[in-house]
Amino acid sequence: MAQYDSNLDNHSVEAQTQNSVDKLHNAVSQALSHPAEQLIEQAEQSRTHAEHAILQAKDSLGNDAVEVAEEMLGEEVQRLEQAKKTLRS
């Protein structure tokens, strides 16, 4: 039974991590579509949350389990930087 519970916990951590990155994607998409300081700030908050979720997942699951989420995070950080440049223009 303990192994089954552990697998559920691992799946939950992975799902929460993926949800954090998905929310970041949505926030960055909004900021790119409608460049505004408030949307950039919201995307920054989502980025911080996603980074924290990935760090927690690494601690409990190991690096391999969050590799895809980390790659997605990197892409979203680049998109966020583009949104910031658009706002400054």
N, C-alpha and C positions, 0 to 999 in steps of 0.2 A: 504494500500500500504506500509506503514512504516513497518508493521509486516513482510511482504513478503521480503522487503529489508533486514531486520534484519536477517531473516533466511538464506538468501544468504550470508550475511557477516559471519555468524556463520559457515556455510558450508565451506566457503573459508578459514577461520582461521583453521578449522579442517584439510582441505585438505593440506594447507601449512605446518602444523605441521607434518602430516603424510609423506609428501614429504621430509621434512628435515630428519626424521628418516630413511626413505628409502635410501636417499643419504648417510647417515651415514653407513647404512648396507652395501651398495655397496663399500664405501671407506674402511671399515674394512675388507671386503672380499678380496679386492685387497691387502691390507697390509698383510693379512694372507697368501695369495697365493704367494706373492712375497715380502717377508720381506725386506724393504728398508727404510732408514731414511725418504726420501721424501714422501713415501706413508703413513708412520706413521704420519708425520706432517699433511698431507692432511686429514687423518682420524680424527686427533685431532681438526682440524679446523671445520670439519663437525660435530664433537661432540659438540663443542661450539655453533655452529649455531643451532643444534637440541635442545640443552638445552635452548637457548634463545627463540626459537619458542615455546617450551612447556611452559615456564614462561609467555610469552605473551598470549598464549591460555588460561592458567589458569586464568589470569587476566580478560579476556573478556568472557570466557565461564564457568569457574569454574573447580574444580579439577576432577569431574567425567568425563567430556568431554575428558580429555587427559590421563585418567588412562592407556589405552592400549598403547598409545605412550610412556608414562613414563616407563612401563614395558619393552617395546622394547628397549628403551634407556638404561636401566639397563643391558640388555643382551648384547647390542653392546659395552658398556663400558667394560664388562668382556672380550669379544672377543678382544677388542683393547688391553687390558692388556696382553692377551695371545700373540698377535702379537708383542708387545714390548719385551716380554720375549724371543720369538723366535729370534728376531733381536739381542738381547744381547748374545745369546748362541753361 
